[in-house]
Every structure is written in C-alpha cells, then in structure tokens.
C-alpha cells in the first residue's frame, strides 16, 4: 500500500518523521496557516503523525507529555521540518496542570484554535487480574484526562469569546473489548461525554468530534502480547491502518473550513472493523474457536 513503512509486513514498523513529512496529503498546504493546535501526547506514534501533518499545513504546535527527553526530541525534529513547536512537561491526569497548560498555550501563542485529545494508554490483561491501581490509571488517563482537557479548553474559549474545535482520539465502542476492559469503559464514557458537550457548548461555537481508531501500525502495539497479532487485521480491508490515516481524519474534523457543520460525530478510521471483525487483545480463547 502507498504510504506504508518500508517493512509493511511488520506490524510494529513505523514511519520516520521525514517519511511522515513526505506522505501524500489530501489537504491544501495552508489550511491551518496562522492557527495554533494543542495535541496532547504528541511524542507518541499517532500523536507524532498528527503534529507533523498539522505542522505541514501551517499550524503552530503545542504539545505535552510526561517525558521531557521525548518532548525535546520531538521539538527538535519538528524544528528541522520547519514546524514551530511549544512543549510542556505535565500530566493530563492532573486538572491543575491541564488548566495551566491551556493558559500557557493561549498566553504564549496568543490563541488556540484546535485541541486534539490524543494522550492515552492501556494494557492488555484478563479482567479478573486488573488491580484497582491499574484500573484507575487507565480511567484517569483515557476518561478523566480527556474531560479535564475539554473543560479547560472550553473555559478558555468561552472566557475569551473565541470559537474552538476539539477532536478526541478514541476507539471502537459498542462491542466487546476482551482483554482491555478498563479502556473499553473509559473510551465509551469519553465518547458519550464528547457528544453531550457538543450540544452544551454549541452556543459558544465549540465543536467536538471523535476519531475512533482501529488497529494501526504504531509503537503502541508493542504493549500487546504476540497472541494478539492474529487479529490485528481482522477488518473488512484485512490490513492494519496507518498513523497518517488517523492524522488526516483529525485534520478534516478539526478544520472549521473542512467540517464546520459537523459536531458530535464519531468517525471510524478502522478499515470497517466497527461493522465486521474481531479483536482479541490477549489472543483468541479456544472457547470461541469455530471449526471450518
């Protein structure tokens, strides 16, 4: 497939930053010129692709994370690509740090046009073995953190009487997610939360949409056991997605010029996995094996 990493048969193979910057793009090069975009968790696989594509389209990038070294490396790499990037070391699980992040972005850049709630994480484990600490960590990141960022963004926009757009990165909901029950609960909650807020904040000209991501080739797949690999391509297209696919969906939903009449929506970037397929984060149990 065009745009895939050189080793397309390796589900863990990822693009270099230079490769991401050279991939074909469906949008004109100045779509985000003069705009400021906050991307949480920008140093990861999907977040990195989002930062690079929005930067290619003219945006100034503000991003955050807990690892200062990774943030410094990202900022340096984006700088080499001609992309302006402000980084903040913090945790989205702390509402005070989130509020400070949004205030700093507005104060230092003069504005924030788009917020991309990308930071998240989970681990595969049988439900009976998930500890209270593990459960809380995933819920606090994928649900609470998403909420803190959306609320802080809205408060800034409403106080400044400015419009805004939020795009949340989520997953497929409405079906079983065996092996990752904590993220199933958190992502479903975040999706319904986004829909509810899209109505409440519409009078303030704030749009909120979600990109539901299937299995895409990224470093995050290393968090799953090798038994899960058999279901990585269980979707109608029978292949893995690409982080660039996710980034282009974010660009579309985040731009008022491209999607100004879209809010409260969930866009699946999953090869159709939301309508057919099965994903087993711990491998498929023999109980569910069907003889051909």
Secondary structure by P-SEA (a helix, b strand, c coil): ccccccccccccccccaaaaaaccccccccccccbbbbbcccccaaaaaaaaaaaaaccccccccccaaaaaaaaaaaaaacbbbbbbbcccccaaaaaaaaaaaaaaaccccbbbcccccccccccccccaaaaaaaaaaccaaaaaaaaaaaaaaaaacccbbbbbbbccccccccccaaaaaaaaaaaaaaaaaaaaaccccbbbbbbbccccccccccccccccccccccccccccccaaaaaaaaaaaaccccccccccbbbbcccccccccccccccccccccccc
